[in-house]
């Protein structure tokens, strides 16, 4: 993607028709985005403005042990509640997580990000430290929330 600097604000901006001049269709760009999602070292989850998961990359499958087919189309808080550490199960219910998403993420200012970290327990019973940043963006007149997850599998001595 071609970026130009806005001379007044010195911030990058994308030319609206860059993909057209490069000879790519939106469908082809979608294929490249899917390729990048699957081969990045970060876990990436895309969530729509209603809290529904629309993309779950292969790295998140590795982190959680949950295949994308079981996550896509479901509410993010219902999925997150499956991986809560047993120490926090009583308070971090699906309903609690839903209210947290509604308050902190959904409808947030699209110029802001939200960060956090915590330990999850994946389907294999492994503890995984996850550092997350949630970035909102607009795509085809829809607001999407992209969660980038860096992770470390904990080892017990």
C-alpha positions in Angstrom: 0.0 0.0 0.0 1.4 3.4 -0.9 1.6 5.9 1.9 2.0 9.6 1.5 2.9 12.1 4.2 0.5 14.9 4.9 2.8 17.9 4.9 0.7 19.9 7.3 0.3 17.1 9.9 3.3 14.9 8.9 1.1 11.8 9.3 0.8 9.0 6.8 -2.4 8.6 4.8 -3.4 6.0 2.2 -4.4 7.1 -1.3 -8.0 5.9 -1.8 -7.4 4.2 -5.1 -3.9 2.8 -4.6 -5.1 -0.8 -4.9 -6.8 0.1 -8.2 -3.7 1.6 -9.7 -1.7 -1.4 -8.6 -4.0 -3.6 -10.5 -5.5 -5.4 -7.5 -9.2 -6.0 -6.9 -10.7 -5.8 -3.4 -11.1 -9.6 -3.6 -7.4 -10.1 -4.4 -6.5 -7.8 -1.5 -8.8 -9.8 0.7 -6.8 -12.9 -0.3 -3.5 -11.2 0.6 -4.9 -10.1 3.9 -6.0 -13.6 4.7 -2.5 -14.9 3.7 -0.9 -12.4 6.0 -3.3 -13.2 8.9 -2.4 -16.9 8.6 1.4 -16.4 8.5 2.0 -13.7 11.1 3.6 -14.7 14.4 0.8 -12.8 16.3 -2.5 -14.2 17.1 -5.1 -12.0 15.4 -8.9 -12.0 16.0 -11.2 -9.6 14.1 -14.4 -8.7 15.9 -17.3 -6.7 14.4 -19.2 -3.9 16.0 -21.6 -6.4 17.6 -18.9 -8.4 19.3 -19.1 -11.3 16.8 -15.8 -12.9 15.7 -15.3 -12.6 12.0 -11.7 -13.9 11.7 -9.6 -16.1 13.9 -6.1 -16.8 12.5 -4.1 -20.0 12.8 -1.8 -18.5 15.5 -4.8 -18.0 17.8 -5.7 -21.6 17.1 -2.2 -22.6 18.4 -2.6 -20.3 21.5 -6.0 -21.5 22.5 -6.3 -25.0 20.9 -9.7 -23.8 19.4 -10.2 -24.2 15.7 -11.4 -21.1 13.8 -14.5 -22.9 12.7 -15.7 -23.1 16.3 -14.9 -19.4 17.0 -16.0 -17.5 13.9 -19.6 -16.3 14.1 -19.8 -16.5 17.9 -19.6 -13.6 20.5 -16.0 -12.9 21.5 -16.9 -13.0 25.2 -18.4 -16.5 24.9 -15.2 -17.7 23.5 -13.0 -15.8 25.9 -14.8 -17.2 28.9 -13.7 -20.7 27.9 -10.1 -19.8 28.5 -10.3 -18.1 31.9 -7.9 -19.4 34.5 -9.7 -21.6 37.1 -8.6 -19.0 39.8 -10.8 -16.4 38.0 -13.7 -18.6 36.7 -16.2 -17.4 39.3 -15.9 -13.7 38.4 -15.0 -13.7 34.7 -18.1 -15.2 33.3 -19.3 -14.7 29.8 -21.8 -12.1 31.0 -19.1 -10.2 32.9 -16.8 -10.3 29.8 -19.7 -9.1 27.6 -20.2 -6.0 29.8 -16.5 -5.3 29.8 -16.4 -5.5 26.0 -19.5 -3.2 25.8 -17.9 -0.7 28.2 -14.3 -0.8 27.1 -14.2 -1.8 23.4 -17.4 -1.7 21.4 -18.1 1.9 20.4 -14.8 3.2 21.5 -13.2 6.2 19.9 -11.6 4.8 16.7 -8.4 6.8 17.3 -7.7 4.9 20.6 -6.4 1.5 21.4 -6.9 -0.8 24.4 -4.1 -2.9 25.9 -4.1 -5.6 28.4 -2.4 -8.9 29.5 -3.3 -11.9 31.4 -3.0 -15.7 31.6 -5.4 -18.0 29.9 -5.7 -21.8 30.1 -6.0 -23.3 26.6 -7.8 -26.5 25.6 -4.7 -28.5 26.3 -4.6 -27.3 29.9 -1.5 -25.2 29.2 -1.2 -21.7 30.8 -0.4 -19.0 28.3 0.5 -15.4 29.0 -1.2 -13.2 26.5 -0.4 -9.6 25.9 -3.1 -8.0 23.8 -3.7 -4.7 22.0 -7.1 -4.0 20.4 -7.2 -1.5 17.5 -10.4 -0.3 16.0 -10.6 0.5 12.3 -13.2 1.1 9.6 -13.6 -1.2 6.6 -16.4 -1.0 4.1 -18.4 1.3 6.4 -18.1 -1.2 9.3 -16.1 -0.8 12.4 -13.9 -3.8 13.2 -11.7 -4.4 16.2 -8.4 -6.1 15.6 -6.9 -7.9 18.5 -3.2 -8.5 18.2 -2.0 -11.1 20.6 1.6 -11.8 21.6 1.9 -14.9 23.7 4.3 -17.0 25.9 3.6 -20.6 26.9 4.4 -20.9 30.6 6.6 -23.7 31.7 6.5 -25.2 35.2 9.7 -26.3 36.8 
